[in-house]
Structure formats: structure tokens, C-alpha cells
């Protein structure tokens, strides 16, 4: 079991200090792999004893075992020097962003668990379930794109959005057979976290698409999907989030091929008859 998965499973039982250490483990694996207990403790503003307790809570026989696991994971991910030497200089803005975005997509899809994806798709394909998407403001564009594509494949898909009154009404009217997908990255919109928690309390199956297994959305979710969001400027990148959404939609289309084909044919016919699209 990977370290990040262990952290996700233990998340609810971690103390605030242990959570700080866990966040450093997830955000700076190189520090864990090549540093010491003291280095990790200093980075997390915690004590060395907290680092050792976290390793134990995660099922490791001390810090050395945790470190070895992180080193093993990094060894599978690091590219050889012959590839890295071909990267453009940092002064090359286009090249820098290209590398960042390729890494965001690669990291996001590499972390995607096929069993978790299959579980999400099975819930999205359930004809008895209505599907609702929650999204923070920053990721709203990706969420709208995902909702529109899901609506092309099946009935009863909607974005929960609007003011506090509209959101609370929508959550209150959820059924236990419904599915909620919550999307947000740090810093999280409080209303999205609160709405996801309220949906979970109503017995609604919930999936989270977020940036960390320690995200407050992960604590509310039956399935959590992490995305890489490193940006070359002041803002997070949502390319990894979009890539994940594309995989989910494509997998659902495969699952609902017969129904989806008929729906897409009807939409194409309506667009053609109404001369709604043009290439000129």
C-alpha cells in the first residue's frame, strides 16, 4: 500500500500535529526520502516524536520504514538525467509551463486507481441515481464542462450552484440513491465542504476530486481522486483536474455506449436541423 493511500485511510484519526507532518510527506516526498526525522519535524513545525507516531499510525515500523517506502515510490517516478537535461531553462516561460502541465497530467493519471474509477463510473451509470456536481469557484469551468458532457450521456445530471438558499435547498432535497461529485482545491470554498458534508450525512454516495488525501473534501467522500495542480504563475493549474474529468466521462461513455450513442445521435440531429453549428 502506498504512503499516500495509508495517509488517506488514517486521515480522520490524525492529530493536528500529525496532519501537519502528513501534509509535508505528501507535498515534499524528497524531504522524507533524503532527509531525517529532524528535517521532517522542522518542516512540519512538529516534534520528532510526532513524526515517529505518524509513521506508526501509518503501519510502518518506524521512520526508516516510512522513508524506504517513499524512496521506493520516488524511484519509480524520477526520470533519468538524460531526459531531465533536455528540459528548457527556467527563463523559457512556454517550456516551463509545458513541463509543469505535462507533469500535472502525468501525476494525476498515474495516481488514478482503476478500482476507484470503476466504482465511480458504476455509480454514475446507475439509472436510479441522480448526479450532482459541487465545485469551488476556481474549478467551476472544469465542473461545468464535466456536467455538460455527463448530461449528453445520461439523464438527471445537474450542477449545484447559486446562493446559500439555493444550495441548502438542493442538498436538503437529495435522495440517498443520488451521487454527488465535489471538486475543489486548496484553499477550499467553505460552502463546498459544508455541502459535501451535508450530502454525506444524508447517506448520499460522494466522490471528491481534490488536491490531497488530507483535503477536508476527502474526509467527506466515499472515493477520493487526487489531482496535481502546480502552476507556473500565481494560480493553480486545472489541467490535471480536466484530464481526470475527461477520463471519467470517457469511461462512463463506454459503460453507457448503447444509451449514449442514441442520445448523441439525437443531439446531432437537432443541431443539424437547427443549423446551430458552423465551420465558417
N, C-alpha and C positions, 0 to 999 in steps of 0.2 A: 504494500500500500504506500503511495507517495506521501511525502510530508504534507503537501497542501490538502490532500484528502483527509489525513489524520487531523489536521487543524480544523477543517470544516466539521468533522464529526464531534470534536471536542469543544467547539466554539462556545456553546451555551454554558459549559462548566468552568470556563476560564475566568480567573480574577482579572480586574482591570490591569494589574501589572503584567500578568501572564499574557493578556491580549496585546499589550504593547510589544512584548518580546515576539509574539507570534506574527504581528504585523511586520516587524523588521525581518523575520525569517522569510516571509512571503515577498517583501519588497526588495530585500538585499541578500539574495541567496549566496552571492560571492563572499559577503562578510562572514556568513556562517561557515561556508566551505573552507575558507582560508584564514579565518580569524580564531580568536579564543573566546572562552566564556566571558572574560572581562570585556572584550571588544563588543560582544553582543549585548551584554548588560549595559554598557555605557551608551550604545546607540539607542537602546530602548528606555533609557533612564530608569533602570530597574537594578535589583541586586543580583549577584551571581547565583544566589540560592534560588531566585525566581527562574532563572534560565534552566537550572537543573530540575526544578519542579515541573516546568513545562515539558522538558524532554521526557520525564517520567510519565506525565499525563498523556503524552502522545504515544506511549507504548515503547519508548526507547530505553535501553539500558545505559542511561547517562548521556552527557553532551556528545561524547565521542561517537556514539552510535547515531545520534541525530546528524552530526557533522558528516559522517560517512554516507548517510542516505542522501543528503543534499549534494555532496560531491559526486555521487553516482548519477544523480539526476542531471547535474550540470555537464558531466562528461558526455551525456547523450545529446545535449543541446548545443554545446560550443562548436562553432565552425572552425575548420583548420586555418592556420595562419595564411596559407596560400589563397584562401578566399577573402579573409579579412583585409589583407594587404591591398586588395583591389577596390576597397571602399573609397569613395571620394573624400577629399579633405572637408573638414567641418565648414569651411568658407563656402562650399558649394551647397547653397540652400536647396536646390532641386534634388541633388543627390542625397542630401541628409534626410529630407522628407521621404524620398523613395525608400531608403533603407529602413526608416522608422516604420513606415506604413506596411512594408513587406513583413517586417518583424511582428507588427501588431496582428496581422492576419495569420501569420505562421504560428505564433504563440497561442492565439485564440483557438485556432482549429486543432492544434496539437493537444490542447488541454481538453478538447471535447470528448467526453466519454460516450462511446456508441450505445451503451445500455441506457444512459441517461437520455440521450437523444431519442432513442426508440420509445422510451417511456413518455416523453413529452409529446412526440408525434401521435402516439396511441391515444393520449388524452385529447389532443387537438382534433383527432379524426372521429371521436365519439359523437355520433349524431344526436345523442341525448344531451350533450353538453353545449351550453353557450360559451363563447370565448370572449374574454375581456382583457384588454391590454391597458396597463398603467404605465406612465412614463414621466420621468423628470423633464424639466424644461429643456435641458441641454440635449437630451436624446430623443426629443419629440419628433424630429424629422424622420429618424430611423423607425420609430414606432408607427408613425402614420403610413410609411411605405409598407411596413410589415402588415398592418391592419388591412390596407387596400388589397394586397396580394392574397391574404387569407380570405378576404371577402369574395375574391374571384374564385376560390376553390370550394367554399362551403358557406352555408347559411349561418346566421346568428353570430357574427363577429363584430365587436364594437370597441372603440377607444373610450375609456372613462376619463373625462376631462372636464374642465369648467371650474366654476366657483365651488366654495365649500358646501353649499346647499346641494348642488347637483351631484357632486362626488359622494357625499354621505347618503343621498337618496339611492344612487346606483349601487353602492355597497350594501345598503340595507335590503335591497331587493334581490340580491344574489341568491341563487339556489345552491344546495350542497352538491348538485350534479354539474355545476359550472366549472370553468377553468379560468384562472387568472394568470397572466404573464406580466410581471413587473420588471421594468427596465430603468436603471439609474446607476450613475457612477458618483463617486465621492467628488464633491460634497453633496450629500443626498438631499433631495427635496423632502422635507418632513412629511408633507401630505401623502407622498407616495409610500413611504414607510408605514405611516399610520393606516392608510387604506389597505395595504397588503396584510398588515396585522389583523385588521378587522375582518378581511375576507377569510383569513386562516381561522379565526375564531368562529366563523360561521360554517366551518367544515369544508371550505372550498379548496380544491387542489390547486396549489400555487407553484409557479416556476419563477425563479429570479434570474435575470440577466444583469450581471453587475461586475465590478472590478476586483472583488476579493471574497474569499470564503468567510471573512470576518465582517463583511458588509452587514448592516442591520437588515437588509433585504434577505440575505442568506438565512438569517435566523427565523424568518417567517415562511421559508419555502420548503416544499417537498423535494424539489430539484433545483440546484443552483448551477448556473453556467457562467464561468468567469471569462472576461474579455480583457485583452491588453489594450491600453489606451494612451500610450506615450505620444505626446505631441511635440512638434518641433518649435512651437511658439508658446504663447501663454495659455492656450486652451487644450483640453483633452482631445484626442482623436476618437472619432466614432467609426472609423473604417473597420476595426475588428468587430464592433457590435453589428455593423451592417453585414459583414461576412457571415457571422453566426446566424443572423436572421435569414440570410439567403439559404443557408444550409437547412434550416428548419422548414422554410417554405417549400424548398425543392423536395425534401423528404416527405412532407405532407402531400405534395402533388403526386409523388409516386404511390403513396398509400391510397390516395383517393382518385387514382387515374381515371376510372370509368366515369365517375360523377364529375370530376373536374374537367374532363375533356368536353363533356356535354355543356357545362356551364361556360367554358371559354368559347366554344363554338357559338353559343347564343349571343355572347357579348360581342364577338367579332361581327356577327351578322347585323346586330343593332348599330354598331359603329359604321359599318359599310353602308347600310341603308340610310343612315342619317348623315353620311358624308362628314363624320365627326373628326376624321384624321386626314392629314395631308402630308405629302412628301415634298411639297413645293412651297 
